[in-house]
Amino acid sequence: MRKIYCDNGATSYPKAPQVGESMINYINNIGCNVNRGAYSSSYEAENVIYETRELLCELFNFDKPENVIFTSNITTSLNIVLKGLLSEGDHVIVSSMEHNAVMRPLNSLSKKGITITKVPCNSLGEIDIKNIESSIKENTKAVIMTHGSNVCGTLLPINEIGQICKNNNIIFIVDSAQTAGVIDISMKKNNIDILCFTGHKGLLGPQGIGGFLIRDYIVPLVDPLIEGGTGSLSEQEVQPTYMPDKYESGTANLPAIYGLNSSLKYLIEVGIENIYSKEMELTKKFIDGILSIDESLLVGKKDVENRTGVVSLDFKNLDNGLVCHQLDKTYNIQTRSGLHCAPSAHKSLGTFPDGTVRFSFGHFNSEEDVDYVLNSLVDIISSKSSI
C-alpha cells in the first residue's frame, strides 16, 4: 500500500527535484565553510549562498540580497525579529489566528512591558481590518500577522493590512510559513517591512533552513539575538553592524542552503501561480467530497476562495486522534490531529480544546490521492473500520 502524504502544512513531502542531490553534492564534494577559508571551494559555496539570497529576493520582490538573513527556521527568525525589535512600552497587534511561534515570544516579552492586542477572527478564520485600525495606539510599534492559517487555510489580507501599517508608520511583520512558495508575496506591493520564511514547507526545501528579509530602515532597530564569529572583522570583539553579518553568527546550515537553492530554482521555473492553481483544484475536490459526506465535518471556509490547501475536519462523534491514527494504520494516509501549535486559532474556529484532523495538500499530491482519502473517510465514518 503506497503512502498518501497529506501533512504538507507541517512540512512538504516529497521535496523539489534535485534538493537531495544538491545537499549530497555539498557534503561529498564541497564540504568547506564560508568566510573562513581562502580557497576556491569556499568561494564557490559563498557564491551559492549569495545566489540563494538573490533567488529569495526574486521570489518576494525585494532588491537587497544582503538583507536576506538565513536562520535555522522561521521560529528562530521570529524570535530574532521580535526580541530584537520590541522593548518596554511598545504595543503590538496580532490576529487570533497566530501560531505559537509568534505568540510564545510575545507572551514572554509581555513580562518585560510589551503590550499585545489580539484582534479576533471569526469562525471562518477571517479578520475585519477595521478592527486592526481601531486597535492602533500611539505606542503601536508593529503589526505581526500570519499570512495563512495553519489550521483552516484561511488567508489574511496582508495587502490591506500592509497599507494600514504604511499609513500609520507602523512596522509590518509577516509570518509566511504557510504561504511562501505557494502564493505570490511582494514585499514592495504588500508594504512588508520584515518577511519571515521557512524553507521546508511551500518552498519545497529541506528542514533546518529559514530566514527573514528586512528593509534597510528597520535594520538599526533590531538587535541581534545571537552574537559571535562571522568570519569578518575578526580583530574586533563586538558584533558587526553591517548586513548580513549582523544576524548571521556561527556556521550556517550549508547543506540546507544548497538544497534550498535547488528548490527555489524549481519553484521559479514551474511558477508559483501554477503550483497554487493545482493545490486549489485538489482542495476543491476534497472540500466538495467532504460536503457530500457530512458538511458538519468541515471547519472554517467551505470553498477555495482566499485560502490555502490546508483543511481541518472535526469528527464530533469520533475521537479526532483515533481517526488520525486509523487513517495511518489502516489506510497509510498521513495527517495531523490536535491543536497544531495554534490554540488561539482553534478558539476562534470553535474547535478548542479537542482540535481537529488536518489535511494539507501539496504540489505533489494527485486527484487519485484525494479520491482515496475521501473513500477512506467514508469507510471510517460508516464504521467499516474499527476505531
Steps between C-alpha positions, in 0.01 A plus 500: 500500500654830393532789742255789455663808650252768610706693754663768285394761755763349730766447233489435127559151367647408265745783456566672169714309248877529555471615862653182640759481224611858566540432870696181435720683249589759762576238765699270269672749270510844663495452877671823603378802692450852367668824608753277672714364216714664230455233234284436196243263651428750779446773241276265301284433806476873569378554145224242550394671823486839332309357205248354745453844653440636150245227424308589817504865395358399162228292663395768749557813286783639710818667380753463781664152496726598789186558708391139457595327825529123542391333823419143596121544463221758508462465876858617543435783253197620693687484830788705360265760356259531792756489780739725314237759407261533794573666832317616810208727416446369148159380382445237231195373311444138399208289379334219690623256232866524597730202549689451825817602313358853531296480819753334729777757438247782533358364826853469631565862401179609673678427830746774400241768435381422148122525451308292247164548332364180348244587232233225492425308182161343427414129483626490140840635602432838338602836642328838472770756419292772666577328829870530424467873438303552820768311698779742407638706790759774525760244608413233241834395357413201285232281354600132487273290286490150356423497129316168505351297785677172568170364638229585246691650207331841502713782360522830682498819289866598527475749216236706679671457837832609351339818370355575844846458652658725240237769554562492875880462498479157662741213428331211318636150568361202307520132595501326160544143629186370326512711183856560382549313173126446450350851489654813353652723768652837412684693767457815292137462397388369841703764692673231704791618715615158624405172332577182695518173307581133538653280234340165569131568425375673186853580387545121461846508657658310789446540871746708698500814288290813526556871522364847462516793258528843663484853365801728550330746731398222740851350535623754761184435704548122535779379729654159426386216722819298452848648474831337420734411218404614152832457321513879469660775713674227695724758666197640683319348798171673419234387254513648146213736423495452122290244315465207498772447762304684770259205532704206366742389768638148497509240228195496275317182398676488164358165381148638558580823315620294203172308513298822527689639202375211287141518627478874432619448143233233458227729637598787274515269198159339566338826614329536837177600326495152341578336832219690672255418220566127533477506880166679481364243253589223745361696794172569320463132418559409864264767641225409253541137598479579871190715447333206327590269789420724799517879487536522878847342482652802328661771715527850359438600140298268278649619170841568347472878494780675686661193654785247482488121470467455878165350602391399851228251589335449837354153554261595777368145548845344487833568665708716264825347620370149441376593152847631420654180633259284301574689180866418545467145635241365257528724194858634514370858485715746693326798663528692827251528785490730802541873550782551245697740726222758450261489798370852438404407143306198623317722749398729212387201294311339788716188513686557827602294697443186293658631181451354153640257246691709249541406135749718313546435131813592310657529158572129466159366603262369234126473437535127564638582845196712578258231380674241715487725807130572452415132456701413810314760703168355383618160623597638839183703550279209400682283757634260241830553677531450872635801685 
